[in-house]
Amino acid sequence: MAKGKKKLEVVHLVCEETGDQNYTLRRKTGGEKLKVKKYSPRLRRHTLHAEKKK
């Protein structure tokens, strides 16, 4: 039997300092929210980005 496809959701990474939505990614549903240090073009440095669903 063929296995079903895994469901992916679109998630946006939002800068916690400016509130800008800088990155978009697709990941499996469920799990804990991401908090990753990514580059913020407005501030021109790495800041903490948190996951926000669309």
mmCIF file of the N, C-alpha and C atoms, coordinates in Angstrom:
data_MODEL
# 
_entry.id   MODEL 
# 
loop_
_atom_site.group_PDB 
_atom_site.id 
_atom_site.type_symbol 
_atom_site.label_atom_id 
_atom_site.label_alt_id 
_atom_site.label_comp_id 
_atom_site.label_asym_id 
_atom_site.label_entity_id 
_atom_site.label_seq_id 
_atom_site.pdbx_PDB_ins_code 
_atom_site.Cartn_x 
_atom_site.Cartn_y 
_atom_site.Cartn_z 
_atom_site.occupancy 
_atom_site.B_iso_or_equiv 
_atom_site.pdbx_formal_charge 
_atom_site.auth_seq_id 
_atom_site.auth_comp_id 
_atom_site.auth_asym_id 
_atom_site.auth_atom_id 
_atom_site.pdbx_PDB_model_num 
ATOM 1   N N  . MET A 1 1  ? 0.835  -1.182 0.000  1.00 0.00 ? 1  MET A N  1 
ATOM 2   C CA . MET A 1 1  ? 0.000  0.000  0.000  1.00 0.00 ? 1  MET A CA 1 
ATOM 3   C C  . MET A 1 1  ? 0.881  1.246  0.000  1.00 0.00 ? 1  MET A C  1 
ATOM 4   N N  . ALA A 1 2  ? 0.395  2.255  -0.679 1.00 0.00 ? 2  ALA A N  1 
ATOM 5   C CA . ALA A 1 2  ? 1.127  3.512  -0.739 1.00 0.00 ? 2  ALA A CA 1 
ATOM 6   C C  . ALA A 1 2  ? 0.852  4.330  0.523  1.00 0.00 ? 2  ALA A C  1 
ATOM 7   N N  . LYS A 1 3  ? 1.868  4.992  0.990  1.00 0.00 ? 3  LYS A N  1 
ATOM 8   C CA . LYS A 1 3  ? 1.704  5.848  2.161  1.00 0.00 ? 3  LYS A CA 1 
ATOM 9   C C  . LYS A 1 3  ? 1.153  7.198  1.706  1.00 0.00 ? 3  LYS A C  1 
ATOM 10  N N  . GLY A 1 4  ? 0.386  7.832  2.582  1.00 0.00 ? 4  GLY A N  1 
ATOM 11  C CA . GLY A 1 4  ? -0.158 9.152  2.284  1.00 0.00 ? 4  GLY A CA 1 
ATOM 12  C C  . GLY A 1 4  ? 0.915  10.224 2.413  1.00 0.00 ? 4  GLY A C  1 
ATOM 13  N N  . LYS A 1 5  ? 0.682  11.340 1.759  1.00 0.00 ? 5  LYS A N  1 
ATOM 14  C CA . LYS A 1 5  ? 1.643  12.440 1.841  1.00 0.00 ? 5  LYS A CA 1 
ATOM 15  C C  . LYS A 1 5  ? 1.535  13.140 3.191  1.00 0.00 ? 5  LYS A C  1 
ATOM 16  N N  . LYS A 1 6  ? 2.652  13.619 3.680  1.00 0.00 ? 6  LYS A N  1 
ATOM 17  C CA . LYS A 1 6  ? 2.672  14.372 4.925  1.00 0.00 ? 6  LYS A CA 1 
ATOM 18  C C  . LYS A 1 6  ? 2.118  15.767 4.651  1.00 0.00 ? 6  LYS A C  1 
ATOM 19  N N  . LYS A 1 7  ? 1.343  16.273 5.569  1.00 0.00 ? 7  LYS A N  1 
ATOM 20  C CA . LYS A 1 7  ? 0.778  17.609 5.427  1.00 0.00 ? 7  LYS A CA 1 
ATOM 21  C C  . LYS A 1 7  ? 1.830  18.640 5.829  1.00 0.00 ? 7  LYS A C  1 
ATOM 22  N N  . LEU A 1 8  ? 2.011  19.647 4.985  1.00 0.00 ? 8  LEU A N  1 
ATOM 23  C CA . LEU A 1 8  ? 2.932  20.735 5.271  1.00 0.00 ? 8  LEU A CA 1 
ATOM 24  C C  . LEU A 1 8  ? 2.136  22.015 5.455  1.00 0.00 ? 8  LEU A C  1 
ATOM 25  N N  . GLU A 1 9  ? 2.601  22.866 6.364  1.00 0.00 ? 9  GLU A N  1 
ATOM 26  C CA . GLU A 1 9  ? 1.953  24.154 6.569  1.00 0.00 ? 9  GLU A CA 1 
ATOM 27  C C  . GLU A 1 9  ? 2.943  25.269 6.258  1.00 0.00 ? 9  GLU A C  1 
ATOM 28  N N  . VAL A 1 10 ? 2.430  26.393 5.795  1.00 0.00 ? 10 VAL A N  1 
ATOM 29  C CA . VAL A 1 10 ? 3.265  27.559 5.507  1.00 0.00 ? 10 VAL A CA 1 
ATOM 30  C C  . VAL A 1 10 ? 3.407  28.353 6.795  1.00 0.00 ? 10 VAL A C  1 
ATOM 31  N N  . VAL A 1 11 ? 4.653  28.646 7.167  1.00 0.00 ? 11 VAL A N  1 
ATOM 32  C CA . VAL A 1 11 ? 4.958  29.359 8.409  1.00 0.00 ? 11 VAL A CA 1 
ATOM 33  C C  . VAL A 1 11 ? 5.830  30.553 8.071  1.00 0.00 ? 11 VAL A C  1 
ATOM 34  N N  . HIS A 1 12 ? 5.563  31.681 8.712  1.00 0.00 ? 12 HIS A N  1 
ATOM 35  C CA . HIS A 1 12 ? 6.357  32.888 8.514  1.00 0.00 ? 12 HIS A CA 1 
ATOM 36  C C  . HIS A 1 12 ? 7.201  33.142 9.749  1.00 0.00 ? 12 HIS A C  1 
ATOM 37  N N  . LEU A 1 13 ? 8.422  33.593 9.541  1.00 0.00 ? 13 LEU A N  1 
ATOM 38  C CA . LEU A 1 13 ? 9.291  33.980 10.651 1.00 0.00 ? 13 LEU A CA 1 
ATOM 39  C C  . LEU A 1 13 ? 9.270  35.495 10.761 1.00 0.00 ? 13 LEU A C  1 
ATOM 40  N N  . VAL A 1 14 ? 8.871  35.982 11.936 1.00 0.00 ? 14 VAL A N  1 
ATOM 41  C CA . VAL A 1 14 ? 8.688  37.406 12.163 1.00 0.00 ? 14 VAL A CA 1 
ATOM 42  C C  . VAL A 1 14 ? 9.741  37.892 13.145 1.00 0.00 ? 14 VAL A C  1 
ATOM 43  N N  . CYS A 1 15 ? 10.399 38.999 12.805 1.00 0.00 ? 15 CYS A N  1 
ATOM 44  C CA . CYS A 1 15 ? 11.409 39.602 13.677 1.00 0.00 ? 15 CYS A CA 1 
ATOM 45  C C  . CYS A 1 15 ? 10.735 40.105 14.942 1.00 0.00 ? 15 CYS A C  1 
ATOM 46  N N  . GLU A 1 16 ? 11.300 39.769 16.101 1.00 0.00 ? 16 GLU A N  1 
ATOM 47  C CA . GLU A 1 16 ? 10.704 40.192 17.367 1.00 0.00 ? 16 GLU A CA 1 
ATOM 48  C C  . GLU A 1 16 ? 10.977 41.661 17.691 1.00 0.00 ? 16 GLU A C  1 
ATOM 49  N N  . GLU A 1 17 ? 11.981 42.255 17.074 1.00 0.00 ? 17 GLU A N  1 
ATOM 50  C CA . GLU A 1 17 ? 12.300 43.657 17.368 1.00 0.00 ? 17 GLU A CA 1 
ATOM 51  C C  . GLU A 1 17 ? 11.536 44.618 16.465 1.00 0.00 ? 17 GLU A C  1 
ATOM 52  N N  . THR A 1 18 ? 11.444 44.327 15.168 1.00 0.00 ? 18 THR A N  1 
ATOM 53  C CA . THR A 1 18 ? 10.789 45.232 14.237 1.00 0.00 ? 18 THR A CA 1 
ATOM 54  C C  . THR A 1 18 ? 9.376  44.786 13.862 1.00 0.00 ? 18 THR A C  1 
ATOM 55  N N  . GLY A 1 19 ? 9.067  43.498 13.991 1.00 0.00 ? 19 GLY A N  1 
ATOM 56  C CA . GLY A 1 19 ? 7.765  42.983 13.597 1.00 0.00 ? 19 GLY A CA 1 
ATOM 57  C C  . GLY A 1 19 ? 7.669  42.682 12.113 1.00 0.00 ? 19 GLY A C  1 
ATOM 58  N N  . ASP A 1 20 ? 8.789  42.769 11.400 1.00 0.00 ? 20 ASP A N  1 
ATOM 59  C CA . ASP A 1 20 ? 8.812  42.486 9.961  1.00 0.00 ? 20 ASP A CA 1 
ATOM 60  C C  . ASP A 1 20 ? 8.758  40.988 9.712  1.00 0.00 ? 20 ASP A C  1 
ATOM 61  N N  . GLN A 1 21 ? 8.059  40.620 8.655  1.00 0.00 ? 21 GLN A N  1 
ATOM 62  C CA . GLN A 1 21 ? 7.992  39.223 8.231  1.00 0.00 ? 21 GLN A CA 1 
ATOM 63  C C  . GLN A 1 21 ? 9.073  39.023 7.175  1.00 0.00 ? 21 GLN A C  1 
ATOM 64  N N  . ASN A 1 22 ? 10.200 38.424 7.572  1.00 0.00 ? 22 ASN A N  1 
ATOM 65  C CA . ASN A 1 22 ? 11.363 38.342 6.694  1.00 0.00 ? 22 ASN A CA 1 
ATOM 66  C C  . ASN A 1 22 ? 11.521 37.003 5.991  1.00 0.00 ? 22 ASN A C  1 
ATOM 67  N N  . TYR A 1 23 ? 11.042 35.921 6.581  1.00 0.00 ? 23 TYR A N  1 
ATOM 68  C CA . TYR A 1 23 ? 11.278 34.589 6.021  1.00 0.00 ? 23 TYR A CA 1 
ATOM 69  C C  . TYR A 1 23 ? 9.988  33.786 5.995  1.00 0.00 ? 23 TYR A C  1 
ATOM 70  N N  . THR A 1 24 ? 9.867  32.913 4.999  1.00 0.00 ? 24 THR A N  1 
ATOM 71  C CA . THR A 1 24 ? 8.741  31.999 4.865  1.00 0.00 ? 24 THR A CA 1 
ATOM 72  C C  . THR A 1 24 ? 9.294  30.605 4.664  1.00 0.00 ? 24 THR A C  1 
ATOM 73  N N  . LEU A 1 25 ? 8.704  29.606 5.325  1.00 0.00 ? 25 LEU A N  1 
ATOM 74  C CA . LEU A 1 25 ? 9.133  28.228 5.134  1.00 0.00 ? 25 LEU A CA 1 
ATOM 75  C C  . LEU A 1 25 ? 7.948  27.299 5.274  1.00 0.00 ? 25 LEU A C  1 
ATOM 76  N N  . ARG A 1 26 ? 8.127  26.077 4.775  1.00 0.00 ? 26 ARG A N  1 
ATOM 77  C CA . ARG A 1 26 ? 7.106  25.042 4.870  1.00 0.00 ? 26 ARG A CA 1 
ATOM 78  C C  . ARG A 1 26 ? 7.624  23.969 5.801  1.00 0.00 ? 26 ARG A C  1 
ATOM 79  N N  . ARG A 1 27 ? 6.794  23.577 6.766  1.00 0.00 ? 27 ARG A N  1 
ATOM 80  C CA . ARG A 1 27 ? 7.208  22.540 7.695  1.00 0.00 ? 27 ARG A CA 1 
ATOM 81  C C  . ARG A 1 27 ? 6.029  21.652 8.046  1.00 0.00 ? 27 ARG A C  1 
ATOM 82  N N  . LYS A 1 28 ? 6.325  20.502 8.654  1.00 0.00 ? 28 LYS A N  1 
ATOM 83  C CA . LYS A 1 28 ? 5.282  19.567 9.050  1.00 0.00 ? 28 LYS A CA 1 
ATOM 84  C C  . LYS A 1 28 ? 4.412  20.188 10.138 1.00 0.00 ? 28 LYS A C  1 
ATOM 85  N N  . THR A 1 29 ? 3.153  19.779 10.163 1.00 0.00 ? 29 THR A N  1 
ATOM 86  C CA . THR A 1 29 ? 2.242  20.298 11.174 1.00 0.00 ? 29 THR A CA 1 
ATOM 87  C C  . THR A 1 29 ? 2.620  19.745 12.542 1.00 0.00 ? 29 THR A C  1 
ATOM 88  N N  . GLY A 1 30 ? 2.243  20.477 13.580 1.00 0.00 ? 30 GLY A N  1 
ATOM 89  C CA . GLY A 1 30 ? 2.531  20.041 14.948 1.00 0.00 ? 30 GLY A CA 1 
ATOM 90  C C  . GLY A 1 30 ? 3.924  20.450 15.376 1.00 0.00 ? 30 GLY A C  1 
ATOM 91  N N  . GLY A 1 31 ? 4.305  20.015 16.543 1.00 0.00 ? 31 GLY A N  1 
ATOM 92  C CA . GLY A 1 31 ? 5.620  20.370 17.066 1.00 0.00 ? 31 GLY A CA 1 
ATOM 93  C C  . GLY A 1 31 ? 5.585  21.709 17.773 1.00 0.00 ? 31 GLY A C  1 
ATOM 94  N N  . GLU A 1 32 ? 6.729  22.094 18.297 1.00 0.00 ? 32 GLU A N  1 
ATOM 95  C CA . GLU A 1 32 ? 6.778  23.358 19.024 1.00 0.00 ? 32 GLU A CA 1 
ATOM 96  C C  . GLU A 1 32 ? 7.143  24.501 18.093 1.00 0.00 ? 32 GLU A C  1 
ATOM 97  N N  . LYS A 1 33 ? 6.860  25.732 18.527 1.00 0.00 ? 33 LYS A N  1 
ATOM 98  C CA . LYS A 1 33 ? 7.118  26.901 17.699 1.00 0.00 ? 33 LYS A CA 1 
ATOM 99  C C  . LYS A 1 33 ? 8.618  27.155 17.590 1.00 0.00 ? 33 LYS A C  1 
ATOM 100 N N  . LEU A 1 34 ? 9.021  27.622 16.418 1.00 0.00 ? 34 LEU A N  1 
ATOM 101 C CA . LEU A 1 34 ? 10.432 27.914 16.168 1.00 0.00 ? 34 LEU A CA 1 
ATOM 102 C C  . LEU A 1 34 ? 10.797 29.293 16.701 1.00 0.00 ? 34 LEU A C  1 
ATOM 103 N N  . LYS A 1 35 ? 11.992 29.409 17.229 1.00 0.00 ? 35 LYS A N  1 
ATOM 104 C CA . LYS A 1 35 ? 12.609 30.697 17.549 1.00 0.00 ? 35 LYS A CA 1 
ATOM 105 C C  . LYS A 1 35 ? 14.051 30.569 17.100 1.00 0.00 ? 35 LYS A C  1 
ATOM 106 N N  . VAL A 1 36 ? 14.407 31.338 16.058 1.00 0.00 ? 36 VAL A N  1 
ATOM 107 C CA . VAL A 1 36 ? 15.703 31.186 15.415 1.00 0.00 ? 36 VAL A CA 1 
ATOM 108 C C  . VAL A 1 36 ? 16.323 32.562 15.229 1.00 0.00 ? 36 VAL A C  1 
ATOM 109 N N  . LYS A 1 37 ? 17.649 32.641 15.368 1.00 0.00 ? 37 LYS A N  1 
ATOM 110 C CA . LYS A 1 37 ? 18.346 33.885 15.055 1.00 0.00 ? 37 LYS A CA 1 
ATOM 111 C C  . LYS A 1 37 ? 18.576 33.950 13.554 1.00 0.00 ? 37 LYS A C  1 
ATOM 112 N N  . LYS A 1 38 ? 17.989 34.965 12.906 1.00 0.00 ? 38 LYS A N  1 
ATOM 113 C CA . LYS A 1 38 ? 18.121 35.157 11.470 1.00 0.00 ? 38 LYS A CA 1 
ATOM 114 C C  . LYS A 1 38 ? 18.496 36.616 11.215 1.00 0.00 ? 38 LYS A C  1 
ATOM 115 N N  . TYR A 1 39 ? 18.891 36.898 9.977  1.00 0.00 ? 39 TYR A N  1 
ATOM 116 C CA . TYR A 1 39 ? 19.318 38.248 9.604  1.00 0.00 ? 39 TYR A CA 1 
ATOM 117 C C  . TYR A 1 39 ? 18.107 39.135 9.353  1.00 0.00 ? 39 TYR A C  1 
ATOM 118 N N  . SER A 1 40 ? 18.119 40.328 9.926  1.00 0.00 ? 40 SER A N  1 
ATOM 119 C CA . SER A 1 40 ? 17.072 41.318 9.705  1.00 0.00 ? 40 SER A CA 1 
ATOM 120 C C  . SER A 1 40 ? 17.630 42.423 8.803  1.00 0.00 ? 40 SER A C  1 
ATOM 121 N N  . PRO A 1 41 ? 17.117 42.545 7.580  1.00 0.00 ? 41 PRO A N  1 
ATOM 122 C CA . PRO A 1 41 ? 17.645 43.555 6.661  1.00 0.00 ? 41 PRO A CA 1 
ATOM 123 C C  . PRO A 1 41 ? 17.448 44.997 7.143  1.00 0.00 ? 41 PRO A C  1 
ATOM 124 N N  . ARG A 1 42 ? 16.367 45.260 7.842  1.00 0.00 ? 42 ARG A N  1 
ATOM 125 C CA . ARG A 1 42 ? 16.111 46.625 8.311  1.00 0.00 ? 42 ARG A CA 1 
ATOM 126 C C  . ARG A 1 42 ? 17.131 47.046 9.359  1.00 0.00 ? 42 ARG A C  1 
ATOM 127 N N  . LEU A 1 43 ? 17.436 46.154 10.297 1.00 0.00 ? 43 LEU A N  1 
ATOM 128 C CA . LEU A 1 43 ? 18.398 46.466 11.362 1.00 0.00 ? 43 LEU A CA 1 
ATOM 129 C C  . LEU A 1 43 ? 19.836 46.164 10.966 1.00 0.00 ? 43 LEU A C  1 
ATOM 130 N N  . ARG A 1 44 ? 20.005 45.398 9.877  1.00 0.00 ? 44 ARG A N  1 
ATOM 131 C CA . ARG A 1 44 ? 21.315 44.986 9.363  1.00 0.00 ? 44 ARG A CA 1 
ATOM 132 C C  . ARG A 1 44 ? 22.125 44.217 10.403 1.00 0.00 ? 44 ARG A C  1 
ATOM 133 N N  . ARG A 1 45 ? 21.455 43.321 11.119 1.00 0.00 ? 45 ARG A N  1 
ATOM 134 C CA . ARG A 1 45 ? 22.129 42.438 12.067 1.00 0.00 ? 45 ARG A CA 1 
ATOM 135 C C  . ARG A 1 45 ? 21.223 41.237 12.343 1.00 0.00 ? 45 ARG A C  1 
ATOM 136 N N  . HIS A 1 46 ? 21.761 40.234 13.030 1.00 0.00 ? 46 HIS A N  1 
ATOM 137 C CA . HIS A 1 46 ? 20.989 39.045 13.362 1.00 0.00 ? 46 HIS A CA 1 
ATOM 138 C C  . HIS A 1 46 ? 20.130 39.313 14.594 1.00 0.00 ? 46 HIS A C  1 
ATOM 139 N N  . THR A 1 47 ? 18.850 38.950 14.504 1.00 0.00 ? 47 THR A N  1 
ATOM 140 C CA . THR A 1 47 ? 17.912 39.109 15.611 1.00 0.00 ? 47 THR A CA 1 
ATOM 141 C C  . THR A 1 47 ? 17.111 37.823 15.771 1.00 0.00 ? 47 THR A C  1 
ATOM 142 N N  . LEU A 1 48 ? 16.368 37.731 16.849 1.00 0.00 ? 48 LEU A N  1 
ATOM 143 C CA . LEU A 1 48 ? 15.538 36.566 17.106 1.00 0.00 ? 48 LEU A CA 1 
ATOM 144 C C  . LEU A 1 48 ? 14.262 36.660 16.274 1.00 0.00 ? 48 LEU A C  1 
ATOM 145 N N  . HIS A 1 49 ? 13.936 35.593 15.558 1.00 0.00 ? 49 HIS A N  1 
ATOM 146 C CA . HIS A 1 49 ? 12.722 35.513 14.755 1.00 0.00 ? 49 HIS A CA 1 
ATOM 147 C C  . HIS A 1 49 ? 11.841 34.405 15.312 1.00 0.00 ? 49 HIS A C  1 
ATOM 148 N N  . ALA A 1 50 ? 10.549 34.667 15.434 1.00 0.00 ? 50 ALA A N  1 
ATOM 149 C CA . ALA A 1 50 ? 9.603  33.695 15.976 1.00 0.00 ? 50 ALA A CA 1 
ATOM 150 C C  . ALA A 1 50 ? 8.631  33.260 14.887 1.00 0.00 ? 50 ALA A C  1 
ATOM 151 N N  . GLU A 1 51 ? 8.116  32.060 15.025 1.00 0.00 ? 51 GLU A N  1 
ATOM 152 C CA . GLU A 1 51 ? 7.182  31.492 14.064 1.00 0.00 ? 51 GLU A CA 1 
ATOM 153 C C  . GLU A 1 51 ? 5.797  32.117 14.230 1.00 0.00 ? 51 GLU A C  1 
ATOM 154 N N  . LYS A 1 52 ? 5.170  32.412 13.088 1.00 0.00 ? 52 LYS A N  1 
ATOM 155 C CA . LYS A 1 52 ? 3.793  32.906 13.081 1.00 0.00 ? 52 LYS A CA 1 
ATOM 156 C C  . LYS A 1 52 ? 3.094  32.271 11.921 1.00 0.00 ? 52 LYS A C  1 
ATOM 157 N N  . LYS A 1 53 ? 1.926  31.673 12.157 1.00 0.00 ? 53 LYS A N  1 
ATOM 158 C CA . LYS A 1 53 ? 1.171  31.071 11.068 1.00 0.00 ? 53 LYS A CA 1 
ATOM 159 C C  . LYS A 1 53 ? 0.461  32.154 10.273 1.00 0.00 ? 53 LYS A C  1 
ATOM 160 N N  . LYS A 1 54 ? 0.210  31.864 9.012  1.00 0.00 ? 54 LYS A N  1 
ATOM 161 C CA . LYS A 1 54 ? -0.412 32.870 8.134  1.00 0.00 ? 54 LYS A CA 1 
ATOM 162 C C  . LYS A 1 54 ? -1.840 33.114 8.471  1.00 0.00 ? 54 LYS A C  1 
# 
